[in-house]
Amino acid sequence: MQQEMPLWSPSEEFRKSTPLYQFMQWCGERTGRDFRDYDAFYDWSVADRSAFWSAVWDHCDVQGETGERLLVDGDDMLAARFFPDARLNFAENLLPLAGDGDALIFRGEDKAEDRWSWDRLRSTVSRLQQAYRALGIGEGDRIAAMMPNMPETVALMLAAASIGAIWSSCSPDFGEQGVLDRFGQIEPKLFICCDGYWYNGKKQDVADKVRTVAAKLGCPVLVVPYAGDADALAGSLPDGRTLAGFMAPYQAKTVEFVRLPFSHPLYILFSSGTTGIPKCIVHSAGGTLLQHLKEQRFHCGLRAGEKLFYFTTCGWMMWNWLVSGLASGATLCLYDGSPFYPDGNVLFDYAQAERFAIFGTSAKYIDAVRKGGFTPKITHDLSSLRLMTSTGSPLSPEGFSFVYDGIKSDIHLASISGGTDIVSCFVLGNPLKPVWRGEIQGPGLGLAVDVWDDEGKPVRGEKGELVCTRAFPSMPVMFWNDPDGVKYRAAYFERFDNVWCHGDFAEWTSHDGIVIHGRSDATLNPGGVRIGTAEIYNQVEQLEEVVEALCIGQDWDDDVRVVLFLRLATGVSLDEELVKKVKNRIRTGASPRHVPAKVIAVSDIPRTKSGKIVELAVRDVVHGRPVKNKEALANPEALDLFADLAELKS
């Protein structure tokens, strides 16, 4: 029998040239330890978190004061505080350079192109921070943005962070209710939007949506020109203004940075809304900065001047991750639009032209390139590309192989996994170790990651819950509108005492890697995009034809597809016209990503005795898994309706 071989192994020369190896040696000299072995270095990073995160701060030259204390109450995950005496500013650390070198490069699907130098970025941030302050925005105020992934969005975020305001963003393809479900909770002092955007070759108008959202948010609106008429849209709003008009009164000067506590809120990100409106997850400036510096510099090997690309929208945490690349002096390559318009070569054309060092994307994208018959390895010069990262959903073994067979033979492929909850990764790449087909290389430095069974015991060689057993800097500060922390504790600490339970099915491999088998909760994850069932229900259950709905993710073709079950009103049948109506309602009210692949009528939907529908039980039945706690159901016989549906086999 042929022995399994890794898809890629770093040469000794490559290993010793990596920033991770150099950081290990630096830490060895600093502590008097021998870190020639990576596993020993990882163990130390978890065992002595104070020393490790302090080393990250110093080695990455974080601008700010660390203060005397490094970690307080470190054994209590909910009470732990990293660098409680520190003062820093996130934007200050993301603007380390000046001059005419490229900070941001942009390509839009409509053929728009732009380049921003470090000087242009700095001057724009300066003018924006003055405009924010003139509007009365300061520390702790929220700024909400429905924007494309374009340079102006980065500048607007940095200006907010520079004065201690809290930034929150989504993409412009969200329906108005999806926007309001998020931003309505945080009461922004300013709503920023584009005047339109492009997708799949079509100009998308947002004017009506903006007017509706603006009226309900009740705050000033800043309109950024991109694919429409910014002047007309701003003029149609009671308190609207264009970006040009907003900045006009102010001249660029030296950017001012307000240094704030390590735990000062930086971002509000949103959960997927599985059991209601999305939870508002608040992330700190210090925790986000240190975690991203660690991941980008050491796990990804990012160096100053390199080109960093991630295909993402402003509604995905990978946008927040991407912009942190500025802190390493990297050039960010931004893209907005469809990755398959006009065809599947568009992002590889971009990679070739700008000579990406790092190409970040989703597992679904890699699979779509493979199935589309594209072979960038033959058609493009990707000699500059040294790392490809994949996240959003588990990358299939076939996807791993395709990267090496169809994209580039000599490349570090890093499948990564974490989430909005930690604005970063629990498990990710390691440039010092081999890449094995179908496996994530291992846990992130400083993160005590493990896999536990239902009894809370570590397991090897079998599936279990992905957990983190010790506190880490990028844990959320809190959930917004959760003053007693009840929702926060329920989200991560209800399953195991004083241990973060992430909601992923995971498994250790024989190479000490990790395989993620999907979500262990009711969150949907088609194409790597986290979707909450409640956001779908909020739309379809407003239709008079629909009495009740239940939605699950079905494992299908190395991915997950969304299946929507409907209990219909008396006398209503599920014909093509109704299916179209349902999908259109979801598309316009939530987003195109929420549209189910299958819509199926059923005569009943199982629910608990208190009336709550049971998505997990239906998902288990569909996948042929046993259902636990049937006695908790008011109508357990309804589960039989889902056991052998012909529609689920096509």
C-alpha positions, 0 to 999 in steps of 0.5 A: 500500500502506497504511503500517504505523502503531504501535498507540500512541505517547506524546505529547510531554507524556506522554514528558516526564512519565515517570520515565524521561525525568526520570531521563535528564535527571538523568543528563545533568546528573550526567555532563555529557552530552546524553541527549535521545535515548533510544538514546544513553542506552541505549548509555551505560547499557551502555558505562559500567555502573558509572556507570549502576548507581550512578545507579540506586542514587542516583536511587532512594534505595537505603538502604545504603552503596555502598562504594568500588568499583562494578564489579570484573572487569566484562569477565568475566561469571562473575567480575564483581562489582557493588558488592563493598563495599556493604552493604544490606538488601532488606527495609529498601528494601521498607518505605520508608513507614509510616502507615495508607495501603494497602501491600497489597490482597488478593482471593481467589477465595473472595471473601476480601478484606483490606487491609494498611496500611504500619503493619500490614505493618511490625508483622507483619514485626517480630513474624515476625522475632522468631519466626524468630530464636527458632527459630534462623533467621539469615543464610543459612538457608533458609525454604521456603513453599508459599503462595498469593499473599496478604499473609501471604506477603509479610510472611513473605518480608520478615521472612526478608530482614530477618535475611538468611535466604534465601526460596524459594516455590512455589504450593500446587497443586504435587504433593508430588514437585514440592515435594520436588524443589525444597525437598528440595535446599535443606534449609530450616530452616522449611517454611511452608504454607497449610491449603488454597486455592481454585481454580475455585470449589472448595476444595482440601485440602492436608493429606495433601500437607503431611504427606508433604512435612513428613515428608521435609523434617524441619523445623518447619512453620508453617501459615497459615490461608486455606481450611481448618483451620490448627489441625487441620493443625498439630496433626497434624504432629510439629513444627507450629504455626499462624501465630497461635501462632508470632507470639503471644509477640512484640509489634511494635517497630521492625523491625531490618534486618541490612545484608549484602553486595550479593551476599548470597543473597535468593531461591532460584528453580527452573529448570523441570527439563528434564533432571532435578530443577530447578536451584536458582538463587540471586539476590542482594539487591542485584542483584534490588533494583537491577534491579527498581527500574530496570524498575519505576520507569523502564520501567514508570513506577511512582510512589509511591501507584500500584496495581500488579497482577500476576496470578501465583502464588508459584511464578512469578518475577513474584511476586518481581518484584511484591513489589519494587513496595513499594520505590517506595512503590506499593500491591500488589494481590494476587489468588489463584485462577482468573482466570476464576471466576466468569467472565472479568470478575473481574480487570477488576472488581478493576482497576476497583474499586481503580483499577489503574495497572499491570495485569500478566498473561500472553499466554495470559490476554489471548488467553483474554479475547479468545476468551471474547468479553469487552470490558472497554473497554465493560464497565469503567471502566479510566480509571486504567489506563496500562500493561498488561504481558504475559509468560510466552510471546510475545504474538501480533499478534492479542493486541496488537490486542485490547488496544487494540480490546477493553481500552483504546485509550490504553494503553502495552502492554509485552510483556516477556521474561526469566526465572527465570534473571535474576529480571527482563527482558532485553527489555521496555517503553519509555514513550518509544517507540511500540508496534508490533504483535507487537513487544517495544519493546527491551532493558532499560537496562544490559543488552547484549542482542543476537541471534546466529547459530550462529557467534556473530555478530550478526544482523539480520532473521533468527532467532537466539539471544538473548544478553547480552554483558556482565555485569549485577547480577541474574545469579545468585549461583550454583546451590545445590549446585553448588560448582564452578559447573559447572551454572551455566556449562553453563546459560548459557555453554556455547554462547558464551564469556563471553556469556550465551546465554538459550535464546530464539529472537529477532529484531530488527525494523526498529523496533529492537524484538524478537520472541521466537519461543519457546524454543530448548531443550527447556523447555515453555512452555504458556500462558506457564508454564515446564514441565520435561519431567523433571517429567512423566517422573518421574510417567508413567514410574512407571506400569506401562503406560508403558515410556518417555515423551517430551514436547515443546511444539508450536506451536498456536493462537498458543501452545504445547501440551504433547504427550506421546508414550508407548512402552507395555508389551507388550499395552497400548493407549492407550485413554481410561481410560489417557489419563485415568490418565496425566493424573491422575498428572501433575496430582496428582504434578506440577501441573495446569499439567503436564498434556499437551493430547495423549497419543499412543502411539508404537512407539519413541522416538529416543535418543542412543547413550548412551541419552538421549532427544532431545526437540529432534529430535522437536520439530523433526520435528513442526514440519517443521524439519531435524534436526541431528546424526542420526548421534549417534542410536542409532535415527534411524529412530524420528524417522520415526514423528513426521513425519506423525501425524494426532493432531498436526493436531487 
